[in-house]
């Protein structure tokens, strides 16, 4: 399933404003971290698998550079469990 450019942008905006990664008690929203577009593209490529599978696989696929970029972690390791449910909620309308 593919999204139109407008739908992809809508998904990116929803992710940027609602989802955050958490490090040492700090919340960094994906829009501020520059990760919303990358996650939106990864999600768009997996929408045909359903919101739950799409969310988990996309979060694993997005690699976040740590420090000077010598280390990368999957976004899934930096997002609290509640944010996974929020991502699934955001993806539901796009999976239909």
Backbone atoms as SQL, in Angstrom:
CREATE TABLE atoms (id INTEGER PRIMARY KEY, chain TEXT, resi INTEGER, resn TEXT, atom TEXT, x REAL, y REAL, z REAL);
INSERT INTO atoms VALUES
  (1, 'A', 1, 'UNK', 'N', 0.852, -1.165, 0.000),
  (2, 'A', 1, 'UNK', 'CA', 0.000, 0.000, 0.000),
  (3, 'A', 1, 'UNK', 'C', 0.902, 1.234, 0.000),
  (4, 'A', 2, 'UNK', 'N', 0.563, 2.180, -0.850),
  (5, 'A', 2, 'UNK', 'CA', 1.365, 3.404, -0.861),
  (6, 'A', 2, 'UNK', 'C', 0.487, 4.601, -0.532),
  (7, 'A', 3, 'UNK', 'N', 1.094, 5.606, 0.012),
  (8, 'A', 3, 'UNK', 'CA', 0.379, 6.824, 0.393),
  (9, 'A', 3, 'UNK', 'C', 0.654, 7.913, -0.626),
  (10, 'A', 4, 'UNK', 'N', -0.323, 8.785, -0.805),
  (11, 'A', 4, 'UNK', 'CA', -0.087, 9.965, -1.626),
  (12, 'A', 4, 'UNK', 'C', 0.886, 10.874, -0.882),
  (13, 'A', 5, 'UNK', 'N', 1.451, 11.826, -1.591),
  (14, 'A', 5, 'UNK', 'CA', 2.393, 12.757, -0.952),
  (15, 'A', 5, 'UNK', 'C', 1.712, 13.520, 0.179),
  (16, 'A', 6, 'UNK', 'N', 0.451, 13.882, -0.009),
  (17, 'A', 6, 'UNK', 'CA', -0.284, 14.599, 1.032),
  (18, 'A', 6, 'UNK', 'C', -0.526, 13.743, 2.262),
  (19, 'A', 7, 'UNK', 'N', -0.890, 12.470, 2.038),
  (20, 'A', 7, 'UNK', 'CA', -1.115, 11.557, 3.161),
  (21, 'A', 7, 'UNK', 'C', 0.190, 11.279, 3.915),
  (22, 'A', 8, 'UNK', 'N', 1.282, 11.148, 3.169),
  (23, 'A', 8, 'UNK', 'CA', 2.577, 10.925, 3.805),
  (24, 'A', 8, 'UNK', 'C', 2.951, 12.125, 4.669),
  (25, 'A', 9, 'UNK', 'N', 2.688, 13.325, 4.179),
  (26, 'A', 9, 'UNK', 'CA', 2.975, 14.533, 4.953),
  (27, 'A', 9, 'UNK', 'C', 2.088, 14.593, 6.197),
  (28, 'A', 10, 'UNK', 'N', 0.805, 14.219, 6.054),
  (29, 'A', 10, 'UNK', 'CA', -0.100, 14.185, 7.211),
  (30, 'A', 10, 'UNK', 'C', 0.401, 13.210, 8.264),
  (31, 'A', 11, 'UNK', 'N', 0.872, 12.056, 7.818),
  (32, 'A', 11, 'UNK', 'CA', 1.419, 11.064, 8.751),
  (33, 'A', 11, 'UNK', 'C', 2.661, 11.622, 9.438),
  (34, 'A', 12, 'UNK', 'N', 3.519, 12.249, 8.680),
  (35, 'A', 12, 'UNK', 'CA', 4.738, 12.839, 9.255),
  (36, 'A', 12, 'UNK', 'C', 4.405, 13.879, 10.328),
  (37, 'A', 13, 'UNK', 'N', 3.435, 14.731, 10.050),
  (38, 'A', 13, 'UNK', 'CA', 3.046, 15.770, 11.015),
  (39, 'A', 13, 'UNK', 'C', 2.474, 15.137, 12.279),
  (40, 'A', 14, 'UNK', 'N', 1.651, 14.107, 12.117),
  (41, 'A', 14, 'UNK', 'CA', 1.069, 13.430, 13.279),
  (42, 'A', 14, 'UNK', 'C', 2.163, 12.796, 14.139),
  (43, 'A', 15, 'UNK', 'N', 3.143, 12.193, 13.504),
  (44, 'A', 15, 'UNK', 'CA', 4.246, 11.572, 14.240),
  (45, 'A', 15, 'UNK', 'C', 5.109, 12.623, 14.926),
  (46, 'A', 16, 'UNK', 'N', 5.370, 13.714, 14.244),
  (47, 'A', 16, 'UNK', 'CA', 6.247, 14.764, 14.766),
  (48, 'A', 16, 'UNK', 'C', 5.698, 15.392, 16.032),
  (49, 'A', 17, 'UNK', 'N', 4.390, 15.562, 16.080),
  (50, 'A', 17, 'UNK', 'CA', 3.763, 16.267, 17.201),
  (51, 'A', 17, 'UNK', 'C', 3.360, 15.377, 18.362),
  (52, 'A', 18, 'UNK', 'N', 3.262, 14.082, 18.131),
  (53, 'A', 18, 'UNK', 'CA', 2.709, 13.206, 19.169),
  (54, 'A', 18, 'UNK', 'C', 3.718, 12.230, 19.766),
  (55, 'A', 19, 'UNK', 'N', 4.679, 11.808, 18.979),
  (56, 'A', 19, 'UNK', 'CA', 5.619, 10.791, 19.452),
  (57, 'A', 19, 'UNK', 'C', 6.937, 11.412, 19.891),
  (58, 'A', 20, 'UNK', 'N', 7.524, 10.815, 20.902),
  (59, 'A', 20, 'UNK', 'CA', 8.814, 11.288, 21.398),
  (60, 'A', 20, 'UNK', 'C', 9.697, 10.115, 21.766),
  (61, 'A', 21, 'UNK', 'N', 10.986, 10.376, 21.793),
  (62, 'A', 21, 'UNK', 'CA', 11.901, 9.400, 22.356),
  (63, 'A', 21, 'UNK', 'C', 12.266, 9.902, 23.741),
  (64, 'A', 22, 'UNK', 'N', 12.596, 8.975, 24.599),
  (65, 'A', 22, 'UNK', 'CA', 12.865, 9.326, 25.991),
  (66, 'A', 22, 'UNK', 'C', 14.279, 8.887, 26.355),
  (67, 'A', 23, 'UNK', 'N', 15.058, 9.858, 26.833),
  (68, 'A', 23, 'UNK', 'CA', 16.430, 9.584, 27.265),
  (69, 'A', 23, 'UNK', 'C', 16.623, 10.271, 28.605),
  (70, 'A', 24, 'UNK', 'N', 16.957, 9.481, 29.627),
  (71, 'A', 24, 'UNK', 'CA', 17.222, 10.007, 30.971),
  (72, 'A', 24, 'UNK', 'C', 16.103, 10.923, 31.460),
  (73, 'A', 25, 'UNK', 'N', 14.870, 10.526, 31.197),
  (74, 'A', 25, 'UNK', 'CA', 13.722, 11.293, 31.671),
  (75, 'A', 25, 'UNK', 'C', 13.350, 12.470, 30.783),
  (76, 'A', 26, 'UNK', 'N', 14.139, 12.756, 29.757),
  (77, 'A', 26, 'UNK', 'CA', 13.850, 13.850, 28.840),
  (78, 'A', 26, 'UNK', 'C', 13.031, 13.327, 27.670),
  (79, 'A', 27, 'UNK', 'N', 12.078, 14.122, 27.207),
  (80, 'A', 27, 'UNK', 'CA', 11.269, 13.776, 26.040),
  (81, 'A', 27, 'UNK', 'C', 11.710, 14.643, 24.871),
  (82, 'A', 28, 'UNK', 'N', 12.073, 14.011, 23.786),
  (83, 'A', 28, 'UNK', 'CA', 12.452, 14.710, 22.565),
  (84, 'A', 28, 'UNK', 'C', 11.488, 14.270, 21.473),
  (85, 'A', 29, 'UNK', 'N', 10.634, 15.185, 21.053),
  (86, 'A', 29, 'UNK', 'CA', 9.631, 14.858, 20.041),
  (87, 'A', 29, 'UNK', 'C', 10.318, 14.565, 18.710),
  (88, 'A', 30, 'UNK', 'N', 9.725, 13.639, 17.949),
  (89, 'A', 30, 'UNK', 'CA', 10.352, 13.197, 16.712),
  (90, 'A', 30, 'UNK', 'C', 10.530, 14.325, 15.712),
  (91, 'A', 31, 'UNK', 'N', 9.628, 15.283, 15.715),
  (92, 'A', 31, 'UNK', 'CA', 9.780, 16.429, 14.827),
  (93, 'A', 31, 'UNK', 'C', 11.017, 17.232, 15.164),
  (94, 'A', 32, 'UNK', 'N', 11.255, 17.430, 16.451),
  (95, 'A', 32, 'UNK', 'CA', 12.431, 18.179, 16.898),
  (96, 'A', 32, 'UNK', 'C', 13.717, 17.379, 16.653),
  (97, 'A', 33, 'UNK', 'N', 13.615, 16.063, 16.726),
  (98, 'A', 33, 'UNK', 'CA', 14.785, 15.204, 16.536),
  (99, 'A', 33, 'UNK', 'C', 15.089, 14.956, 15.060),
  (100, 'A', 34, 'UNK', 'N', 14.191, 15.380, 14.173),
  (101, 'A', 34, 'UNK', 'CA', 14.393, 15.162, 12.742),
  (102, 'A', 34, 'UNK', 'C', 14.151, 13.726, 12.317),
  (103, 'A', 35, 'UNK', 'N', 13.321, 13.005, 13.073),
  (104, 'A', 35, 'UNK', 'CA', 13.074, 11.589, 12.783),
  (105, 'A', 35, 'UNK', 'C', 11.666, 11.299, 12.267),
  (106, 'A', 36, 'UNK', 'N', 10.792, 12.284, 12.273),
  (107, 'A', 36, 'UNK', 'CA', 9.395, 12.056, 11.894),
  (108, 'A', 36, 'UNK', 'C', 9.257, 11.626, 10.434),
  (109, 'A', 37, 'UNK', 'N', 9.980, 12.272, 9.544),
  (110, 'A', 37, 'UNK', 'CA', 9.871, 11.922, 8.129),
  (111, 'A', 37, 'UNK', 'C', 10.393, 10.510, 7.870),
  (112, 'A', 38, 'UNK', 'N', 11.519, 10.170, 8.461),
  (113, 'A', 38, 'UNK', 'CA', 12.085, 8.837, 8.285),
  (114, 'A', 38, 'UNK', 'C', 11.129, 7.767, 8.789),
  (115, 'A', 39, 'UNK', 'N', 10.522, 7.992, 9.962),
  (116, 'A', 39, 'UNK', 'CA', 9.573, 7.021, 10.498),
  (117, 'A', 39, 'UNK', 'C', 8.328, 6.955, 9.622),
  (118, 'A', 40, 'UNK', 'N', 7.853, 8.075, 9.120),
  (119, 'A', 40, 'UNK', 'CA', 6.678, 8.081, 8.252),
  (120, 'A', 40, 'UNK', 'C', 6.935, 7.254, 6.989),
  (121, 'A', 41, 'UNK', 'N', 8.106, 7.398, 6.407),
  (122, 'A', 41, 'UNK', 'CA', 8.449, 6.630, 5.197),
  (123, 'A', 41, 'UNK', 'C', 8.521, 5.142, 5.506),
  (124, 'A', 42, 'UNK', 'N', 9.141, 4.789, 6.630),
  (125, 'A', 42, 'UNK', 'CA', 9.222, 3.371, 7.021),
  (126, 'A', 42, 'UNK', 'C', 7.829, 2.796, 7.281),
  (127, 'A', 43, 'UNK', 'N', 6.975, 3.576, 7.922),
  (128, 'A', 43, 'UNK', 'CA', 5.607, 3.115, 8.183),
  (129, 'A', 43, 'UNK', 'C', 4.832, 2.954, 6.884),
  (130, 'A', 44, 'UNK', 'N', 4.952, 3.916, 5.990),
  (131, 'A', 44, 'UNK', 'CA', 4.219, 3.876, 4.723),
  (132, 'A', 44, 'UNK', 'C', 4.558, 2.615, 3.923),
  (133, 'A', 45, 'UNK', 'N', 5.782, 2.154, 4.032),
  (134, 'A', 45, 'UNK', 'CA', 6.212, 0.965, 3.302),
  (135, 'A', 45, 'UNK', 'C', 5.634, -0.320, 3.885),
  (136, 'A', 46, 'UNK', 'N', 5.054, -0.253, 5.085),
  (137, 'A', 46, 'UNK', 'CA', 4.586, -1.462, 5.777),
  (138, 'A', 46, 'UNK', 'C', 3.101, -1.431, 6.130),
  (139, 'A', 47, 'UNK', 'N', 2.366, -0.457, 5.653),
  (140, 'A', 47, 'UNK', 'CA', 0.964, -0.307, 6.057),
  (141, 'A', 47, 'UNK', 'C', 0.102, -1.517, 5.739),
  (142, 'A', 48, 'UNK', 'N', 0.442, -2.262, 4.694),
  (143, 'A', 48, 'UNK', 'CA', -0.355, -3.425, 4.314),
  (144, 'A', 48, 'UNK', 'C', -0.263, -4.560, 5.338),
  (145, 'A', 49, 'UNK', 'N', 0.645, -4.453, 6.293),
  (146, 'A', 49, 'UNK', 'CA', 0.810, -5.491, 7.317),
  (147, 'A', 49, 'UNK', 'C', -0.039, -5.234, 8.560),
  (148, 'A', 50, 'UNK', 'N', -0.765, -4.130, 8.573),
  (149, 'A', 50, 'UNK', 'CA', -1.572, -3.787, 9.738),
  (150, 'A', 50, 'UNK', 'C', -0.805, -2.881, 10.677),
  (151, 'A', 51, 'UNK', 'N', -1.538, -2.134, 11.478),
  (152, 'A', 51, 'UNK', 'CA', -0.943, -1.102, 12.326),
  (153, 'A', 51, 'UNK', 'C', 0.057, -1.662, 13.332),
  (154, 'A', 52, 'UNK', 'N', -0.251, -2.773, 13.970),
  (155, 'A', 52, 'UNK', 'CA', 0.627, -3.329, 15.001),
  (156, 'A', 52, 'UNK', 'C', 1.965, -3.775, 14.456),
  (157, 'A', 53, 'UNK', 'N', 1.942, -4.580, 13.415),
  (158, 'A', 53, 'UNK', 'CA', 3.177, -5.076, 12.809),
  (159, 'A', 53, 'UNK', 'C', 3.939, -3.923, 12.166),
  (160, 'A', 54, 'UNK', 'N', 3.224, -3.052, 11.487),
  (161, 'A', 54, 'UNK', 'CA', 3.835, -1.893, 10.838),
  (162, 'A', 54, 'UNK', 'C', 4.592, -1.047, 11.851),
  (163, 'A', 55, 'UNK', 'N', 3.969, -0.755, 12.971),
  (164, 'A', 55, 'UNK', 'CA', 4.583, 0.092, 13.990),
  (165, 'A', 55, 'UNK', 'C', 5.865, -0.539, 14.524),
  (166, 'A', 56, 'UNK', 'N', 5.798, -1.807, 14.885),
  (167, 'A', 56, 'UNK', 'CA', 6.974, -2.475, 15.459),
  (168, 'A', 56, 'UNK', 'C', 8.131, -2.549, 14.461),
  (169, 'A', 57, 'UNK', 'N', 7.820, -2.953, 13.229),
  (170, 'A', 57, 'UNK', 'CA', 8.879, -3.106, 12.231),
  (171, 'A', 57, 'UNK', 'C', 9.496, -1.767, 11.845),
  (172, 'A', 58, 'UNK', 'N', 8.668, -0.741, 11.723),
  (173, 'A', 58, 'UNK', 'CA', 9.179, 0.580, 11.359),
  (174, 'A', 58, 'UNK', 'C', 10.078, 1.136, 12.460),
  (175, 'A', 59, 'UNK', 'N', 9.683, 0.956, 13.722),
  (176, 'A', 59, 'UNK', 'CA', 10.511, 1.435, 14.831),
  (177, 'A', 59, 'UNK', 'C', 11.853, 0.711, 14.891),
  (178, 'A', 60, 'UNK', 'N', 11.876, -0.548, 14.511),
  (179, 'A', 60, 'UNK', 'CA', 13.137, -1.297, 14.470),
  (180, 'A', 60, 'UNK', 'C', 13.999, -0.854, 13.291),
  (181, 'A', 61, 'UNK', 'N', 13.357, -0.472, 12.195),
  (182, 'A', 61, 'UNK', 'CA', 14.091, -0.108, 10.974),
  (183, 'A', 61, 'UNK', 'C', 14.776, 1.253, 11.071),
  (184, 'A', 62, 'UNK', 'N', 14.184, 2.175, 11.813),
  (185, 'A', 62, 'UNK', 'CA', 14.771, 3.514, 11.926),
  (186, 'A', 62, 'UNK', 'C', 15.935, 3.460, 12.910),
  (187, 'A', 63, 'UNK', 'N', 17.113, 3.742, 12.419),
  (188, 'A', 63, 'UNK', 'CA', 18.327, 3.715, 13.223),
  (189, 'A', 63, 'UNK', 'C', 18.675, 5.143, 13.642),
  (190, 'A', 64, 'UNK', 'N', 18.806, 5.360, 14.940),
  (191, 'A', 64, 'UNK', 'CA', 19.067, 6.692, 15.492),
  (192, 'A', 64, 'UNK', 'C', 20.551, 6.803, 15.843),
  (193, 'A', 65, 'UNK', 'N', 21.248, 7.763, 15.227),
  (194, 'A', 65, 'UNK', 'CA', 22.659, 7.940, 15.583),
  (195, 'A', 65, 'UNK', 'C', 22.793, 8.525, 16.985),
  (196, 'A', 66, 'UNK', 'N', 23.689, 7.968, 17.764),
  (197, 'A', 66, 'UNK', 'CA', 23.927, 8.406, 19.137),
  (198, 'A', 66, 'UNK', 'C', 25.327, 9.021, 19.203),
  (199, 'A', 67, 'UNK', 'N', 25.449, 10.097, 19.965),
  (200, 'A', 67, 'UNK', 'CA', 26.745, 10.769, 20.074),
  (201, 'A', 67, 'UNK', 'C', 27.144, 11.351, 18.734),
  (202, 'A', 68, 'UNK', 'N', 28.330, 11.073, 18.310),
  (203, 'A', 68, 'UNK', 'CA', 28.834, 11.594, 17.040),
  (204, 'A', 68, 'UNK', 'C', 28.419, 10.720, 15.862),
  (205, 'A', 69, 'UNK', 'N', 27.547, 9.760, 16.099),
  (206, 'A', 69, 'UNK', 'CA', 27.062, 8.902, 15.024),
  (207, 'A', 69, 'UNK', 'C', 27.787, 7.582, 14.911),
  (208, 'A', 70, 'UNK', 'N', 28.764, 7.344, 15.774),
  (209, 'A', 70, 'UNK', 'CA', 29.509, 6.084, 15.702),
  (210, 'A', 70, 'UNK', 'C', 28.675, 4.910, 16.204),
  (211, 'A', 71, 'UNK', 'N', 27.651, 5.202, 16.983),
  (212, 'A', 71, 'UNK', 'CA', 26.743, 4.175, 17.484),
  (213, 'A', 71, 'UNK', 'C', 25.336, 4.496, 16.998),
  (214, 'A', 72, 'UNK', 'N', 24.603, 3.472, 16.634),
  (215, 'A', 72, 'UNK', 'CA', 23.210, 3.640, 16.209),
  (216, 'A', 72, 'UNK', 'C', 22.337, 2.672, 16.999),
  (217, 'A', 73, 'UNK', 'N', 21.173, 3.152, 17.396),
  (218, 'A', 73, 'UNK', 'CA', 20.195, 2.316, 18.095),
  (219, 'A', 73, 'UNK', 'C', 18.887, 2.357, 17.333),
  (220, 'A', 74, 'UNK', 'N', 18.148, 1.253, 17.319),
  (221, 'A', 74, 'UNK', 'CA', 16.822, 1.294, 16.719),
  (222, 'A', 74, 'UNK', 'C', 15.927, 2.237, 17.526),
  (223, 'A', 75, 'UNK', 'N', 15.105, 2.974, 16.843),
  (224, 'A', 75, 'UNK', 'CA', 14.186, 3.894, 17.501),
  (225, 'A', 75, 'UNK', 'C', 13.329, 3.155, 18.524),
  (226, 'A', 76, 'UNK', 'N', 13.050, 1.889, 18.281),
  (227, 'A', 76, 'UNK', 'CA', 12.239, 1.086, 19.204),
  (228, 'A', 76, 'UNK', 'C', 12.833, 1.052, 20.610),
  (229, 'A', 77, 'UNK', 'N', 14.127, 1.153, 20.736),
  (230, 'A', 77, 'UNK', 'CA', 14.770, 1.117, 22.054),
  (231, 'A', 77, 'UNK', 'C', 14.671, 2.437, 22.798),
  (232, 'A', 78, 'UNK', 'N', 14.305, 3.494, 22.104),
  (233, 'A', 78, 'UNK', 'CA', 14.281, 4.819, 22.706),
  (234, 'A', 78, 'UNK', 'C', 12.870, 5.351, 22.946),
  (235, 'A', 79, 'UNK', 'N', 11.874, 4.573, 22.539),
  (236, 'A', 79, 'UNK', 'CA', 10.491, 5.014, 22.679),
  (237, 'A', 79, 'UNK', 'C', 9.811, 4.214, 23.793),
  (238, 'A', 80, 'UNK', 'N', 9.148, 4.894, 24.740),
  (239, 'A', 80, 'UNK', 'CA', 8.429, 4.184, 25.802),
  (240, 'A', 80, 'UNK', 'C', 7.286, 3.336, 25.232),
  (241, 'A', 81, 'UNK', 'N', 6.885, 2.314, 25.967),
  (242, 'A', 81, 'UNK', 'CA', 5.834, 1.389, 25.513),
  (243, 'A', 81, 'UNK', 'C', 4.543, 2.113, 25.145),
  (244, 'A', 82, 'UNK', 'N', 4.174, 3.110, 25.902),
  (245, 'A', 82, 'UNK', 'CA', 2.952, 3.856, 25.609),
  (246, 'A', 82, 'UNK', 'C', 3.007, 4.542, 24.260),
  (247, 'A', 83, 'UNK', 'N', 4.194, 4.907, 23.826),
  (248, 'A', 83, 'UNK', 'CA', 4.347, 5.549, 22.528),
  (249, 'A', 83, 'UNK', 'C', 4.110, 4.558, 21.393),
  (250, 'A', 84, 'UNK', 'N', 4.404, 3.288, 21.610),
  (251, 'A', 84, 'UNK', 'CA', 4.111, 2.262, 20.602),
  (252, 'A', 84, 'UNK', 'C', 2.606, 2.195, 20.375),
  (253, 'A', 85, 'UNK', 'N', 1.844, 2.221, 21.446),
  (254, 'A', 85, 'UNK', 'CA', 0.383, 2.205, 21.306),
  (255, 'A', 85, 'UNK', 'C', -0.110, 3.457, 20.594),
  (256, 'A', 86, 'UNK', 'N', 0.501, 4.597, 20.897),
  (257, 'A', 86, 'UNK', 'CA', 0.129, 5.834, 20.209),
  (258, 'A', 86, 'UNK', 'C', 0.436, 5.734, 18.713),
  (259, 'A', 87, 'UNK', 'N', 1.574, 5.150, 18.366),
  (260, 'A', 87, 'UNK', 'CA', 1.929, 4.986, 16.960),
  (261, 'A', 87, 'UNK', 'C', 0.913, 4.090, 16.256),
  (262, 'A', 88, 'UNK', 'N', 0.526, 3.000, 16.892),
  (263, 'A', 88, 'UNK', 'CA', -0.480, 2.114, 16.307),
  (264, 'A', 88, 'UNK', 'C', -1.785, 2.865, 16.072),
  (265, 'A', 89, 'UNK', 'N', -2.172, 3.698, 17.028),
  (266, 'A', 89, 'UNK', 'CA', -3.378, 4.513, 16.898),
  (267, 'A', 89, 'UNK', 'C', -3.286, 5.474, 15.720),
  (268, 'A', 90, 'UNK', 'N', -2.142, 6.098, 15.568),
  (269, 'A', 90, 'UNK', 'CA', -1.933, 7.028, 14.469),
  (270, 'A', 90, 'UNK', 'C', -2.016, 6.293, 13.122),
  (271, 'A', 91, 'UNK', 'N', -1.486, 5.072, 13.068),
  (272, 'A', 91, 'UNK', 'CA', -1.427, 4.324, 11.822),
  (273, 'A', 91, 'UNK', 'C', -2.757, 3.708, 11.397),
  (274, 'A', 92, 'UNK', 'N', -3.638, 3.437, 12.359),
  (275, 'A', 92, 'UNK', 'CA', -4.906, 2.756, 12.055),
  (276, 'A', 92, 'UNK', 'C', -5.640, 3.342, 10.831),
  (277, 'A', 93, 'UNK', 'N', -5.903, 4.655, 10.802),
  (278, 'A', 93, 'UNK', 'CA', -6.651, 5.192, 9.654),
  (279, 'A', 93, 'UNK', 'C', -5.909, 5.030, 8.320),
  (280, 'A', 94, 'UNK', 'N', -4.601, 4.985, 8.355),
  (281, 'A', 94, 'UNK', 'CA', -3.829, 4.848, 7.127),
  (282, 'A', 94, 'UNK', 'C', -3.803, 3.405, 6.621),
  (283, 'A', 95, 'UNK', 'N', -4.099, 2.453, 7.495),
  (284, 'A', 95, 'UNK', 'CA', -4.087, 1.032, 7.122),
  (285, 'A', 95, 'UNK', 'C', -5.377, 0.591, 6.441),
  (286, 'A', 96, 'UNK', 'N', -6.363, 1.429, 6.451),
  (287, 'A', 96, 'UNK', 'CA', -7.657, 1.045, 5.854),
  (288, 'A', 96, 'UNK', 'C', -7.685, 1.298, 4.377);
